[in-house]
Amino acid sequence: MILKHFLIGVTAGGALVGGLVFWHPFRKSTPIDNQITFTDYQFSDNKLSTDGWIQISGSLNNPKLSEKDEDQANNNTLTIQCTQRNLKCNVARIEQIGNNQVNEISIDEFSISSWTQNKVIATDYEGDDSTCVKNEIVIERASQKSFYISTPIHTSRPNCINAETKINKFTIENSKVWRYLKKVT
């Protein structure tokens, strides 16, 4: 009797596993298959201190991309830490470059040109003529919205002829993985 129940259990388990193996290749893929889940959007602002600071974590997203193009966009995350005392923002960024693969962490320093109760603006451009792109961070403190803007400069110089020629304005928000998960739950 015990052998009979054992064989029934093994047969049922085998049928279940076989069904899952057969079903898996036919299931519809989702936009987040093979995507690393980086942190969701986080915004912290210490307005009360004389040594004010802001920290933001999220993903660069281009709101002008169609849903199809967004599926092809890089999965990325960045953290921005700005301090009022030294008027600097440090930006650490990483992108997914393949299935379960990321590139090296890039770390950049931006100089703050404006720090007010409403907005913080910082740039990585220090007046270098060999630079082809100026990057700027705009942080709107009341709405807790953040933007990363890349603007071509020196486009007529020989070293910038093949550089990007359009302005790219990215929002810093939840990644496409988090947006998909919030949409389906």
WODA-V396500 format. One record per pair of residues at least 4 apart in sequence whose C-alpha atoms are under 7 Angstrom apart, sorted by the first residue. I is the first residue (numbers start at 0). GAP is how many residues later the second one is. D is the distance in Angstrom with one decimal. If there is no record, write none. Layout:
i:I gap:GAP d:D
i:I gap:GAP d:D
//
This chain:
i:0 gap:4 d:6.5
i:1 gap:4 d:6.1
i:2 gap:4 d:6.1
i:3 gap:4 d:6.2
i:4 gap:4 d:6.1
i:5 gap:4 d:6.2
i:6 gap:4 d:6.0
i:7 gap:4 d:6.1
i:8 gap:4 d:6.0
i:9 gap:4 d:5.9
i:10 gap:4 d:6.1
i:11 gap:4 d:6.2
i:12 gap:4 d:6.2
i:13 gap:4 d:5.9
i:14 gap:4 d:6.0
i:15 gap:4 d:6.3
i:16 gap:4 d:6.2
i:17 gap:4 d:6.1
i:18 gap:4 d:6.0
i:19 gap:4 d:5.9
i:22 gap:4 d:6.4
i:28 gap:4 d:6.6
i:30 gap:40 d:6.3
i:31 gap:145 d:5.6
i:33 gap:65 d:5.4
i:33 gap:66 d:7.0
i:34 gap:64 d:6.9
i:35 gap:64 d:6.4
i:36 gap:140 d:6.2
i:37 gap:39 d:6.2
i:38 gap:19 d:6.3
i:39 gap:18 d:5.7
i:39 gap:134 d:4.9
i:39 gap:135 d:6.7
i:39 gap:138 d:6.4
i:40 gap:16 d:5.5
i:40 gap:17 d:4.3
i:40 gap:132 d:5.0
i:40 gap:133 d:4.8
i:41 gap:14 d:5.6
i:41 gap:15 d:5.1
i:41 gap:16 d:6.5
i:42 gap:12 d:6.0
i:42 gap:13 d:4.6
i:42 gap:14 d:6.7
i:42 gap:101 d:6.6
i:43 gap:10 d:5.6
i:43 gap:11 d:5.1
i:43 gap:12 d:6.4
i:44 gap:8 d:6.1
i:44 gap:9 d:4.4
i:44 gap:10 d:6.6
i:45 gap:6 d:5.4
i:45 gap:7 d:5.4
i:45 gap:8 d:6.3
i:46 gap:5 d:5.7
i:50 gap:33 d:5.9
i:50 gap:34 d:5.6
i:51 gap:31 d:6.0
i:51 gap:32 d:5.1
i:52 gap:29 d:5.5
i:52 gap:30 d:4.4
i:52 gap:31 d:6.0
i:53 gap:27 d:5.8
i:53 gap:28 d:5.2
i:53 gap:29 d:6.7
i:54 gap:25 d:5.5
i:54 gap:26 d:4.5
i:54 gap:27 d:6.4
i:55 gap:23 d:5.6
i:55 gap:24 d:5.1
i:55 gap:25 d:6.6
i:56 gap:21 d:5.7
i:56 gap:22 d:4.4
i:56 gap:23 d:6.4
i:57 gap:19 d:5.5
i:57 gap:20 d:5.7
i:57 gap:21 d:6.7
i:57 gap:114 d:5.7
i:57 gap:115 d:5.1
i:57 gap:116 d:5.6
i:57 gap:117 d:6.8
i:58 gap:17 d:5.5
i:58 gap:18 d:4.4
i:58 gap:19 d:6.0
i:58 gap:113 d:5.3
i:58 gap:114 d:5.4
i:58 gap:115 d:5.8
i:58 gap:116 d:5.1
i:59 gap:16 d:6.7
i:59 gap:17 d:6.9
i:59 gap:110 d:5.7
i:59 gap:111 d:5.8
i:59 gap:112 d:4.8
i:59 gap:113 d:6.8
i:60 gap:109 d:5.2
i:60 gap:110 d:5.2
i:60 gap:111 d:6.2
i:60 gap:112 d:7.0
i:61 gap:107 d:6.6
i:61 gap:108 d:4.7
i:61 gap:109 d:6.3
i:62 gap:107 d:6.9
i:64 gap:4 d:5.7
i:64 gap:5 d:5.7
i:65 gap:4 d:6.0
i:66 gap:4 d:6.4
i:68 gap:4 d:6.4
i:73 gap:21 d:6.6
i:73 gap:22 d:6.5
i:74 gap:20 d:5.8
i:74 gap:21 d:5.3
i:75 gap:18 d:5.7
i:75 gap:19 d:4.1
i:75 gap:20 d:6.0
i:76 gap:16 d:5.8
i:76 gap:17 d:5.7
i:76 gap:18 d:6.5
i:77 gap:13 d:6.8
i:77 gap:14 d:5.5
i:77 gap:15 d:4.2
i:77 gap:16 d:6.4
i:78 gap:12 d:5.7
i:78 gap:13 d:5.3
i:78 gap:14 d:6.6
i:79 gap:9 d:6.5
i:79 gap:10 d:5.7
i:79 gap:11 d:4.6
i:79 gap:12 d:6.7
i:80 gap:8 d:5.3
i:80 gap:9 d:5.3
i:80 gap:10 d:6.6
i:81 gap:6 d:5.7
i:81 gap:7 d:4.0
i:81 gap:8 d:6.4
i:82 gap:4 d:5.8
i:82 gap:5 d:5.8
i:82 gap:6 d:6.5
i:86 gap:24 d:6.1
i:86 gap:25 d:4.9
i:87 gap:21 d:6.8
i:87 gap:22 d:5.7
i:87 gap:23 d:4.7
i:87 gap:24 d:5.4
i:88 gap:20 d:5.8
i:88 gap:21 d:5.0
i:88 gap:22 d:6.4
i:88 gap:23 d:6.8
i:89 gap:18 d:5.8
i:89 gap:19 d:4.7
i:89 gap:20 d:6.3
i:90 gap:16 d:5.5
i:90 gap:17 d:5.2
i:90 gap:18 d:6.3
i:91 gap:13 d:6.5
i:91 gap:14 d:5.6
i:91 gap:15 d:4.5
i:91 gap:16 d:6.6
i:92 gap:12 d:5.6
i:92 gap:13 d:5.3
i:92 gap:14 d:6.5
i:93 gap:8 d:6.8
i:93 gap:9 d:6.3
i:93 gap:10 d:6.5
i:93 gap:11 d:4.9
i:93 gap:12 d:6.5
i:94 gap:7 d:5.5
i:94 gap:8 d:5.8
i:95 gap:5 d:5.7
i:95 gap:6 d:4.2
i:95 gap:7 d:6.5
i:96 gap:4 d:5.6
i:96 gap:5 d:5.2
i:96 gap:6 d:6.2
i:97 gap:4 d:6.9
i:108 gap:15 d:6.4
i:109 gap:12 d:5.6
i:109 gap:13 d:4.9
i:109 gap:14 d:4.4
i:110 gap:11 d:5.2
i:110 gap:12 d:5.4
i:110 gap:13 d:6.3
i:111 gap:9 d:5.8
i:111 gap:10 d:4.0
i:111 gap:11 d:6.5
i:112 gap:8 d:5.8
i:112 gap:9 d:5.5
i:113 gap:6 d:5.5
i:113 gap:7 d:5.2
i:114 gap:4 d:6.2
i:114 gap:5 d:4.6
i:114 gap:6 d:6.7
i:115 gap:4 d:6.2
i:117 gap:22 d:6.1
i:117 gap:23 d:5.3
i:117 gap:24 d:6.2
i:118 gap:20 d:5.5
i:118 gap:21 d:4.7
i:118 gap:22 d:5.5
i:119 gap:18 d:5.9
i:119 gap:19 d:5.1
i:119 gap:20 d:6.8
i:120 gap:16 d:5.7
i:120 gap:17 d:4.7
i:120 gap:18 d:6.5
i:121 gap:14 d:5.6
i:121 gap:15 d:5.2
i:121 gap:16 d:6.7
i:122 gap:12 d:5.7
i:122 gap:13 d:4.3
i:122 gap:14 d:6.3
i:123 gap:10 d:6.5
i:123 gap:11 d:5.7
i:123 gap:12 d:6.6
i:124 gap:9 d:5.4
i:124 gap:10 d:6.8
i:131 gap:20 d:5.8
i:131 gap:21 d:5.1
i:131 gap:22 d:5.7
i:131 gap:23 d:6.6
i:131 gap:28 d:5.4
i:131 gap:31 d:6.6
i:132 gap:17 d:6.3
i:132 gap:18 d:5.5
i:132 gap:19 d:4.5
i:132 gap:20 d:5.4
i:133 gap:16 d:5.7
i:133 gap:17 d:5.2
i:133 gap:18 d:6.3
i:133 gap:19 d:6.7
i:134 gap:14 d:5.6
i:134 gap:15 d:4.5
i:134 gap:16 d:6.4
i:135 gap:12 d:5.7
i:135 gap:13 d:5.1
i:135 gap:14 d:6.5
i:136 gap:10 d:5.7
i:136 gap:11 d:4.7
i:136 gap:12 d:6.4
i:137 gap:8 d:5.7
i:137 gap:9 d:5.1
i:137 gap:10 d:6.5
i:138 gap:6 d:6.1
i:138 gap:7 d:4.5
i:138 gap:8 d:6.5
i:139 gap:4 d:5.6
i:139 gap:5 d:5.3
i:139 gap:6 d:6.1
i:145 gap:25 d:6.0
i:145 gap:26 d:5.3
i:146 gap:22 d:6.9
i:146 gap:23 d:5.6
i:146 gap:24 d:4.6
i:146 gap:25 d:5.7
i:147 gap:21 d:6.0
i:147 gap:22 d:5.1
i:147 gap:23 d:6.3
i:148 gap:19 d:5.7
i:148 gap:20 d:4.4
i:148 gap:21 d:6.1
i:149 gap:17 d:5.7
i:149 gap:18 d:5.2
i:149 gap:19 d:6.5
i:150 gap:15 d:7.0
i:150 gap:16 d:4.7
i:150 gap:17 d:6.7
i:151 gap:12 d:6.4
i:151 gap:13 d:5.6
i:151 gap:14 d:6.6
i:151 gap:15 d:6.5
i:153 gap:6 d:6.6
i:154 gap:5 d:5.2
i:154 gap:6 d:5.8
i:155 gap:4 d:6.6
i:155 gap:5 d:6.2
i:156 gap:4 d:6.4
i:173 gap:4 d:5.7
i:173 gap:5 d:6.3
i:174 gap:4 d:6.3
i:175 gap:4 d:6.0
i:176 gap:4 d:6.2
i:177 gap:4 d:6.1
i:178 gap:4 d:6.1
i:179 gap:4 d:6.3
i:180 gap:4 d:6.2
//
